[in-house]
């Protein structure tokens, strides 16, 4: 399997969990600390930490130190790369269906013309 497909599989697997998709949605508004993400979902800190670890290892989010005094505080933000690959794959699927619909339309129009004569 090509490396790009493995990366896409890992992205899709990470996004299969509703809590992780919600993290992505929350980060669309901008970077946030883990505690804020956990609170927004009503999750414990350890549960959120597990979700963030999956998102981080899949490259979907990045963590940066948010406080120079407290190295445990991290701010999370979205990373573009995996989403670009996902968008590209979805565009390929959309192109396929557009081609199928165009072919069906042409077939239906040929059939309609044949019935009129």
C-alpha positions as CSV (number, residue, x, y, z in Angstrom):
1,X,0.0,0.0,0.0
2,X,1.4,3.4,-0.9
3,X,2.5,5.6,2.0
4,X,-0.1,8.2,1.1
5,X,-2.8,5.5,1.5
6,X,-1.5,4.6,4.9
7,X,-1.6,8.2,6.0
8,X,-5.1,8.6,4.7
9,X,-6.1,5.4,6.5
10,X,-4.6,6.8,9.8
11,X,-6.4,10.1,9.3
12,X,-9.8,8.4,8.7
13,X,-9.3,6.1,11.7
14,X,-8.5,9.0,13.9
15,X,-11.6,10.9,12.7
16,X,-13.8,7.8,13.2
17,X,-14.3,8.8,16.8
18,X,-16.9,11.5,17.5
19,X,-15.0,13.0,20.4
20,X,-12.0,13.5,18.1
21,X,-14.1,15.0,15.3
22,X,-15.5,17.4,17.9
23,X,-11.9,18.4,18.9
24,X,-11.3,19.2,15.2
25,X,-14.5,21.3,15.1
26,X,-13.5,23.2,18.3
27,X,-10.1,23.9,16.9
28,X,-11.6,25.5,13.7
29,X,-12.2,28.5,15.9
30,X,-8.5,28.7,16.7
31,X,-5.9,27.1,19.0
32,X,-7.1,25.9,22.4
33,X,-5.6,24.3,25.6
34,X,-6.4,20.7,26.3
35,X,-8.4,21.7,29.4
36,X,-10.7,23.9,27.4
37,X,-11.2,21.1,24.8
38,X,-12.0,18.6,27.6
39,X,-14.4,21.0,29.3
40,X,-16.3,21.7,26.1
41,X,-17.0,18.0,25.7
42,X,-17.5,17.1,29.3
43,X,-14.5,14.7,29.3
44,X,-11.9,14.1,31.9
45,X,-8.4,15.3,31.4
46,X,-7.0,11.8,30.9
47,X,-9.7,11.0,28.3
48,X,-9.0,14.1,26.4
49,X,-5.3,13.4,26.6
50,X,-5.8,10.0,25.0
51,X,-7.9,11.6,22.1
52,X,-5.3,14.4,21.6
53,X,-2.5,11.8,21.5
54,X,-4.2,10.0,18.7
55,X,-4.8,13.3,16.8
56,X,-1.2,14.3,17.4
57,X,0.4,11.0,16.3
58,X,-1.8,11.1,13.1
59,X,-0.5,14.6,12.4
60,X,-4.0,16.2,12.6
61,X,-3.1,18.6,15.4
62,X,0.1,20.1,16.8
63,X,0.8,20.9,20.4
64,X,2.8,23.9,21.5
65,X,3.9,25.0,25.0
66,X,1.4,27.5,26.1
67,X,3.0,28.7,29.3
68,X,6.8,29.1,29.7
69,X,6.4,28.5,33.5
70,X,4.2,25.4,33.3
71,X,5.6,23.0,30.7
72,X,2.5,20.8,31.1
73,X,0.2,23.3,29.5
74,X,0.0,22.8,25.8
75,X,-2.0,24.7,23.2
76,X,-3.4,22.6,20.4
77,X,-3.9,23.7,16.8
78,X,-4.9,22.1,13.5
79,X,-2.3,21.0,11.0
80,X,-3.2,21.3,7.3
81,X,-1.4,18.4,5.7
82,X,-3.6,15.5,6.5
83,X,-6.7,17.5,5.7
84,X,-5.3,18.4,2.3
85,X,-4.7,14.7,1.5
86,X,-8.3,13.8,2.8
87,X,-9.7,16.6,0.6
88,X,-7.8,15.4,-2.4
89,X,-9.2,11.8,-1.9
90,X,-12.7,13.2,-1.5
91,X,-12.3,15.3,-4.7
92,X,-11.3,12.1,-6.5
93,X,-14.5,10.4,-5.3
94,X,-16.6,13.4,-6.3
95,X,-15.0,13.4,-9.8
96,X,-15.9,9.7,-10.2
97,X,-19.5,10.4,-9.3
98,X,-19.7,13.4,-11.5
99,X,-18.5,11.3,-14.4
100,X,-21.0,8.6,-13.6
101,X,-23.9,11.1,-13.5
102,X,-22.8,12.8,-16.7
103,X,-22.7,9.4,-18.4
104,X,-26.1,8.5,-17.1
105,X,-27.5,11.9,-18.2
106,X,-26.1,11.4,-21.7
107,X,-27.5,7.8,-21.9
108,X,-31.0,9.0,-20.7
109,X,-31.0,11.9,-23.2
110,X,-30.1,9.5,-26.1
111,X,-32.9,7.2,-25.0
112,X,-35.4,10.1,-24.8
113,X,-34.5,11.2,-28.3
114,X,-34.9,7.7,-29.7
115,X,-38.4,7.4,-28.2
116,X,-39.6,10.7,-29.7
117,X,-39.1,9.6,-33.3
